[in-house]
Amino acid sequence: MPKKEAIKTEEKAPVTEKKEEVGEEVKKEEKEVKDVKEDVKEEKKEEQKKEKKEEKAEEVKEAKKEVKKEVKKEEKKEAAEEAIEKKVVSPKVSEALAMVKGMSAEDRSDFGVSMVKELSVLELSEWVKTLEKEFGVSAQAVVVGGASAGAQGPAAPAEEEKKDSYTVMLTAVGDKKIQVIKEVRTVTSLGLREAKALVDEAPKPVKEDISEQEANEIKAKLEAVGASVELK
């Protein structure tokens, strides 16, 4: 080989090696960039999962609060009924209570009004004091007002005739839209999409032509999750 060509070959060798080294470095950097991107994706996924868990935990927390409120209400109601029963010692009172329990809601109301009318002013005053002490409420103005009207003039006109059927109207959703949708699905058996559409279109009837008791139950459930409801 001529001397000149040998020198050129020797000069090219380091350049080729340099290029190969640079190529390897570029590939290494590209791989590192790719790995970093993958890590970022994974971190985003983890953050999203964490956010969903926190949202779910918050929903569960709110639901537990509402359940506790309902339980406390029921406990207070039962305690009040228990307190009344414990104070019943007279056989005549026991007999009267048994009779009242067997009445319809309307008959109980009529019975209560008739009983108040039969009391003297002194008896009524003592009864009001007992009620206030027992339940922590101020009932004097209401009861005395009703008794005075009965004593001074003819009986008040009968209550308006009760409706046979009611419609539950969702007037506003509130802040807990997901819980409202869940309750709507529970009381209507609608699918998720249909229930969401109903909630999104509020004011909207949730259920129509139902009894007063069912309407009140649905109203209570929806109000417990922050919705505004009207019965029509």
HUCORKA-V754362 format. One record per pair of residues at least 4 apart in sequence whose C-alpha atoms are under 6 Angstrom apart, sorted by the first residue. I is the first residue (numbers start at 1). J is the second residue. Records with the same first field share a line. If there is no record, write none. Layout:
BEGIN
I=J / J
END
This chain:
BEGIN
53=57
75=79
78=82
103=107 / 108
107=111
117=147
119=123 / 124
120=124
128=140
130=134
131=135
132=136 / 137 / 138
140=144
141=145
149=153
150=155
165=209 / 210 / 211
166=209 / 210 / 232
167=207 / 208 / 209 / 231 / 232
168=205 / 206 / 207 / 231
169=204 / 205 / 206 / 229 / 230
170=202 / 203 / 204 / 205 / 229
171=202 / 203 / 228 / 229
172=227 / 228
173=227
174=226 / 227
181=195 / 196
184=188
185=189 / 190 / 195
190=194 / 195
222=227
223=227 / 228
END
